[in-house]
Amino acid sequence: MTWLRKPWVGPLAFVVLAFVAFSLPPYLTGDRLQSRVQSDWGPHYPLLVVHVVCASVAILTCVVQIWPWFRSRFPAWHRRIGRVYVLAGVLPAGLSGLVIGWMTPFGPVAMVSNVLLAVLWLAFTGLAWRAARQRRFRDHRTWMIRSFVLTVSIITNRIWGVVAFLAFADRVPEEQLPNTIAGISTWAGWVVPLLLSQWWLERRPRRAPVEQRETVSV
């Protein structure tokens, strides 16, 4: 089967499902105390719930969207799920993330990162949507890869958070530690994957072997 040639699909789907299963349930209870981010700003919690729920829709649907076998086998469903990804996932999650990112309790460093991430996430996804509508499918793929990277960056954010904690737990005063960890993880969580994806997009394709080029030319 052709989908077996993409060995990353299964592990990626497993990681995403596990992450959503762990992260989403506390925000479905309506109990503010179960939120993993506490803020004194009144609208923060309801906006955070909207953000988490819609971001979960985005991260689940984007795994299906980047699956090559699914795209080629079910193009109509690819388009339908793409609309769900944009309209029920990225758009509400990005707009709510823009607000709660501005009002983050973790200091100005994390605030700038969160706001910039939300703006880029909305922009990349909008450009991907427009390219698809204009049937510029090569550009659509490029912008969707960038959008996908920002969508799943919440997972790498958590990884960098653990790294930052291990690196600074004994070096930073306890009252400053949450802001330090948040500042590092929020920036590294999306900047590093985005740079790697840009390198991957711009890499030069390998030249085909001489025999293959001659066969193609014939």
N, C-alpha and C positions, 0 to 999 in steps of 0.2 A: 504494500500500500504506500502511496506517495507521502501520506502524512507521517509515516514512520521515518522519513528522511529529515524531519525537523525534530530532533530529539529534545529540543528545548521547550516544546509545547507542553508536554506532560508536567515536568518539574515546575514550570512557570505557573500553570494552572493550579497545581497543588499549593504552592507558596501563597498565591493570591487567595485561594479559598480558605486556607488556614488563617491568613491575616484578617480577612473579613470576619470569619467565625469568631476570632478573638476580639476584634476591635468594635464590631457593630453592636452586639447585644446590650452593653450598658446604656446605649443611647436610645434604645427602644422602650425603656421602662418609664420614661418621663420623670425619673428621679434625678434631680440636679446633683445630689451628693455622689452619684455613681460616675459622674463625668470625670475623665482623667485630666481635664484642664479646668481649674476653678478660677472664676473671675468675679469681681464685685460689680461689674457692669451689667445691669439688668438684662438687656437683650442678648447678652453673650451666649447663654445656654441654648435658647431656642434656635439661634442662628448656627450654633455649633452642631445641634442635632440635624438641622437641614444639611449642613455641610458634610457631616459624616455619612448620612444616609445616601445623599446624592453622589458623593465621592465613591461610595461602595458600588452604586450602580455603574459609575464610570469605570472603575477598575475591573469589575466582573465582565462588562461588555467589551472592553478593549482587548481582553485576552482572546475572545472569539474573533474580534475584528482583525487581529494581526495573524491569525492562523491561516497560512497560505492555502491549505486544503479546503477549508471552509469557504474562503473567499472565492476560489475557482469553482467549487461544486455548487454553492448556493448563493449566487450573486444577488438575487432579490432579497434574501434574508440578510445578506451583508449590508445592503442599503437600509433595510428596516432597523436593524440593530444599530447601525451608524446614527440614525436619527435619535434613537433612545440614548446612545452615548452622549450626543451633543445636547439634546433638549432636556433630558431628565437626569443627566449626569454632570457633564462639565459646566454647562451654563449656570444652573443653580448652585452647584458646589463652588464654582469659581467666584461668583458674585458674593455669596455668603462668606467665602474664604477671604475675599478682599476686605470685608468689614471686620471680621474677627481677627484677621491678620493685623489690621491697623490698631485694634484694641487689645492686642496680646498682653498678657500679664508678665511676659518674659523679657521685657526690655527692648530698647530701640534697635539693637542688632538683629534680633529675631523678627521685629516688626518690619524692617526694611526688606528682609529676605522673604517673609510671607507675602507681603504686598506685591513684590516683584514677581514672585512665583505665580500668584493668582493672575496678574496681568498677562504674563507670558503664556500661561496655560489657556486662558481665554483667547488670546491672540493667535496662538499656533492652531488651536482647534478651529477657530473661525476661518483662518486661511486654508486649512485642510477642507473644510466644508465648501468654501467658495471654489476651490480648485476642482472638487468633485462635481459641483453643479455646472462648471464650465468644461467638464470632461477633460481636464488636464490631469490625467491620472498619475503621471510621474511626479508632478508637484504635489498632488494629493497624498501620495505615499510618503514623500519626504516630510511634509508637515505633520502627517499622522504619526510618523515615528517620533518626532519631537514631542507631540502631544502625549503619546503613549509613555515616553520617558518621564515626563512631568507627572503623569497620572500615577505611575507606580513608584515615584520618588518618595512617597510616604513610607514605603517599606525600607528603602535605604536610609531614610531619615532615622528610623529606629535603630538601625545597625550603627550608624555614626553616633547616636546618642549613647549607646553602650560603650563604644570606643572612647568617647569624650569623658564619660563617667570614670572609666578605669584609668584614664590618663590624668585627670584633674581632681579626683575625689580627695586626695591627700595634699593637694597643692593650693587649692582655692578655699577661702573661708566658706563655711557652710551656708551662710545667707546669700552668697553670690553664686553658689554652685548651680542652682536651677537655670539662672540666666546664662551662665557660661556654657552649660551643656546645650541649652536650646539655641544659643547663637551659633555654636559650631555645627550642630546636627542639622539645623534648618538650612544653612548655606551649603554644607557639603552634601546633604541629602539629595539636592536637585542639580547643583552646579556640576559636580563630578560626573554623574550619569549623562547630563546634557552635553558636556564636552566630549565624552567618550562616544556618544551617538553621532556628534558632528564629525569627529574623526572618522568614524565608520562610514558615514555618508560620503565623505570627501576622499576616501581611500581610492587609489588607482586600481582598477581591475587588473588581475593578473593576465599577462599575455598568453594566448593559447599556444600550445605546442605547435611546432612547425608542421607536423603531419596534419593536425587538426585544421590549421589555417589553410593549408593547401586543399584539404578536402572541402572546406567551406567555399573557397574561391572557385572550385570546380562546380 
